[in-house]
Amino acid sequence: MTQTAATSPLPGAALFTFLKGLDANNSRTWFEAHKDEYKREVQATCLRLVDALGEALRKISPRLPVS
């Protein structure tokens, strides 16, 4: 199966673009205006990464809540 940026657990350029924008505009107003981008590029990517690493994380720390 070919993975796209939307399905890959690895961070892509868009995540880092968002973080650079946040660094340059660290305000609630800017964040609220870019919240959909945050959810898509940061939150979803991190959740996919944790999901992909879930079994390995469980072996490191069985108490870690990964599902």
C-alpha positions as CSV (number, residue, x, y, z in Angstrom):
1,M,0.0,0.0,0.0
2,T,1.3,3.4,-0.9
3,Q,1.2,6.0,1.8
4,T,0.3,9.6,1.2
5,A,1.0,12.5,3.5
6,A,-2.5,12.0,4.9
7,T,-1.8,8.4,5.8
8,S,1.9,8.3,6.7
9,P,2.8,8.2,10.3
10,L,5.9,10.2,9.5
11,P,5.9,14.0,9.8
12,G,5.9,15.8,6.4
13,A,6.8,19.2,5.2
14,A,3.4,20.6,6.1
15,L,3.8,19.8,9.8
16,F,7.1,21.8,9.8
17,T,5.6,24.6,7.8
18,F,2.9,24.9,10.4
19,L,5.4,24.9,13.3
20,K,7.5,27.6,11.6
21,G,4.3,29.7,11.2
22,L,3.5,29.1,14.8
23,D,7.0,30.1,15.9
24,A,6.7,33.4,13.9
25,N,3.1,34.1,15.0
26,N,2.8,32.7,18.5
27,S,-0.6,34.1,19.4
28,R,-4.0,32.7,20.1
29,T,-5.4,34.7,17.2
30,W,-3.0,33.1,14.7
31,F,-3.5,29.6,16.2
32,E,-7.3,29.9,16.0
33,A,-7.1,31.0,12.4
34,H,-4.9,27.9,11.7
35,K,-6.6,25.4,13.9
36,D,-7.8,23.2,11.1
37,E,-4.2,23.1,9.8
38,Y,-3.0,22.1,13.3
39,K,-5.6,19.3,13.5
40,R,-4.7,18.0,10.1
41,E,-0.9,18.4,10.0
42,V,0.1,18.1,13.7
43,Q,-2.5,16.3,15.7
44,A,-3.5,13.7,13.1
45,T,0.2,13.0,12.2
46,C,1.1,12.5,15.8
47,L,-1.8,10.2,16.4
48,R,-0.8,8.1,13.4
49,L,2.8,8.0,14.6
50,V,1.7,6.8,18.1
51,D,-0.6,4.2,16.4
52,A,2.2,3.0,14.2
53,L,4.6,2.7,17.2
54,G,2.0,1.4,19.5
55,E,3.3,-2.2,19.8
56,A,6.9,-1.0,20.3
57,L,5.7,1.6,22.9
58,R,3.9,-1.1,24.8
59,K,7.0,-3.2,25.0
60,I,9.0,-0.2,26.4
61,S,6.3,0.7,28.9
62,P,3.4,-1.7,29.3
63,R,1.5,1.0,31.4
64,L,1.6,3.5,28.5
65,P,-2.0,3.9,27.3
66,V,-1.6,3.3,23.6
67,S,-4.7,2.1,21.7
